[in-house]
Amino acid sequence: MHSWLIPASLSLKAFRSYVGPTRFELRPLTLLYGLNNAGKSALLRALPLIADSVGPDASGPLHLESAAAGGCAFNDLRWKGGGDDDPTGIELELEWLDPASESRPGRVCFELVWFEEWRRVVIRTLQIWRDDGADDCAAALTASWVPRREERTHRALSYRLERSGVVDHCSIVFEGLAPAPGQDELPQELQSIGERLRGLKGAVQWLRAVRVSPQRMSKHPSAPRWRVAPDGSDAGAALATHPEILHEVSQ
């Protein structure tokens, strides 16, 4: 896994207990500590939830079937300080600090909302900044959702794009949070951010606090296991295909 695929920071707003924008730097080892109900578990669930929400199998902008979602609906994850009727959306921002080139976007911010009329979670706005060392804080690209009644059940939704003061309109197919590949008509910023987001798939894993014991007997896998189930039930199969890890565990 290339290091530039892993975000250097994650920012949350209106997500669980995080009311205002709260930025967390991510390092090879990141330790969290604090009082009960301070938001530690919410943060720990956020990144694996995002990582599960970037591929063709994602059920929506947030893959709420992910183990990291803990069975929550969208409005269970949204900060409720303004009440159930508050139109506030969840904002997620990811930043990469080691771009492959100056043309690659270094930061992306999503605003996700529950659109009650359609009974559907949608990406209301998406902003992308390039990490090119420029002092200008203006977004390189802003995409704003334009609701169209006929698109209620469509994969492709209409968006208003603004780049350097130029306004355009296009349809975008998202696979979870990531613009789907193969949309060559999309601006390069959207294609590049889709590539970055898809790099998270499989790179972050949620492990439940309570795990089950592996089965006493199980079949040897036909290929190496690179991940274990969130509850650890198939840990034996993973160890069986990685003798070096099995040795470390035995030690």
N, C-alpha and C positions, 0 to 999 in steps of 0.2 A: 504494500500500500504506500503510495507516494505521500510524503508528509504534507504537501500542499493541498491534499484532498481533505485533510482534517481541519476543521475551523480552529482559529486561534482564540475566538471569543464567541459567546452566545449572549444575546440580550433578550429579555422578556418584558412584556408589558401587558397588563390585564390578564395574566395567566396565573390562575390559582391565587396565591397570596401576594403576587407581585403586581402592585397597582401601577406605579410609574415605571419608566424604562429602567431596568436593572441589568447591568453588564457584568458578565463573569468571564474572566480569562481562563482559558483551558491550557493546561501544561501536561507533560508526560505523566506527572503525578499531581493530582489536584485533590486537596483535602478540604472537606466541608465540616464545619462544626457550628453549633449554635443551640439556642433554646428550642424546646418543643414547639411545633407549629410555626417555626420561623421560615419554612419554605425549603428545607433541605431535600426532602423527598420529591417535592414538585420539580426542583431543578434536576435531580437525578433522573427523573422520568422524562424530562423534556427532550434531551438530546437523543436517546434511543427512540423516542416517539417520532422525532423528526427523521431519523435515519430509516425508520420503517415506512415513512410517508413519501418516498422518492422513487418509486418504481411502478411498473404497470399493474402490480397486484395491489396497490394502495386503493382503499375504498373511497378516498376523497383527499382533499388538501391535508387533512390529518387522518391517518389510518387508525381509527378508533378501535379496530379489532386487535391492534397491537397489544401484547402483554403489558407494555409500558403504560398504556392508557388506563389500566386497572378497571376496565369495564365502564369508564365514564362516557357520558354523552358530551357533545361540544359545550353546552351550557354549564355542565359540571366543571369543566376546565376553565371557563371564563370567569374572571373576577366579578363577583356579584355585588360589589359595594353600591352600585347604582340601581339595583333591583333587576328583576327578570326582564323588564321592558327596556332596559338600558341598551341602546344600539352599539355600545362600545364593542369593538372587536379585539381579538387576541393579536398581538404583534410579536413576531419572531424575527430576530436579526442575527445573521451569521456573518462572520468576518474571517477572511483568509489573509495571512500576512506574507505568504511566500508565493506570489503568482508566477506562473511559468513565463509570462511576458507582460509588458506594460499594457497590452491591449486586453488582458484578462480582467474581468470584474473582480474586485476584492471584497465587496460587501453587498449583501442583499437583505432587504427588509420586506416581510410579508405582513399584511393586515388581513386576517381571516374573520369572516362574519357568518352567522347563521341567518340565512334568508328565509324567513318563516313562510312567505308566500309559496316558495318552491320546496320547502322542507329540505334544505340542502345547504351544506357549508361551501362557501365560495371564497376565492381570493379576491378581495375587494381592491386592494392596491398592491403593487410590487414595485419597489425602487431598487435600482442597482447603481453602485458607485464603483468606479475604477480605482484600483490601488496603483496609481502612477506617480505618487509623490506630489501631486498638485495641491496647492493650498485651497483651491476652490472646493467648497463643501456641497455644491449643487450636485444632484443626482445625475449620472450619465444617462439614465433612462427611467421614466416613470410610466407604468402601465396601470390604468384605472378601468375597472370593470364597467361595462355599459349593459345593464339588464335589457334583454329583449325577450318578450313573452314566448316567442316561438322556440327559444333555445332552452326552455325549462329542463328538458330531459337530454339535451345534447352534450356531447363531450367537449366540442369546441364552443367557447364563449367569446363574445366580442369585447375587445379592449381598446381604449384610447391610449395611444402611445405619444409620449412627448420626449424629444431628444434635442437638446440645444435650441429650444424654442420652436422646433418644428413639430407639428402635430400630425399624426397619422392614425389610422384605424386598421385593426386586423383581428382575425380569429385565432385563438390560441388553444391548443389541446394540452392540458396538464395531466401528467401522471403523478398524482399526489401533489407535491409542491413543485416538482420539476417540469419545465416545458418538455413535452415529449420529443424524442429525437426524430429526425426526418422532416422537420418543418423548415425547409431551406429558405422559405420566404421571410422567416422571422429575423429581426436584427441580431447581429452577432453577439451582442451582450446577453440576450435571452438564451441563445444556443450554448454559450459558454457557461452561463450560470447553471443551466440544466446539466451539463457535463460534471460540473463541480458537485452539485447536489447528488447526482447518481453515484458519485464516488463514496458517499456516506453509506450506501447500501451494504450491509454486512460488516461494516467497519465498527459499528457501535452495537452493543448488546445489553439488554435489560436482564438482570438476574433477580429473581424474586428473593425477598428476605427469608422466606421459609421454603426449603427445598426438600424433595422427597429422596429416599434412598434408591440408588440404582437397582434394577432387577438383578437377582442373584445369577440368573442364567439369561444370556441373550445371544443372538446370532452375530457373528463377526461381520462388520460392514463390508460391502463390496468396493468401497472407495474411502479415502481418508475423510474424517469428520472434522470440519474446520470450526464448527460452532456446536454448542450444546443447547438443549432446550432451556427456557427460562427457569424451569424448576429443577434442572440438573438431572432429570430422570434418565438421560442417555449418556451420562458422563462415562460409564464403562465402555461404551462403544467408541467414544472419542479417544479414551486412553488406549484402547486396543490398537488403534491405527497410528498412534504416535508413541513409539517405544521410549523415545527420549523424555517425553513428558511423564510417562508412566514410571520411569526410573526416578525422576525427581520427586514424584508423589510418594513413591515407595520409600525413598530416603527420609 
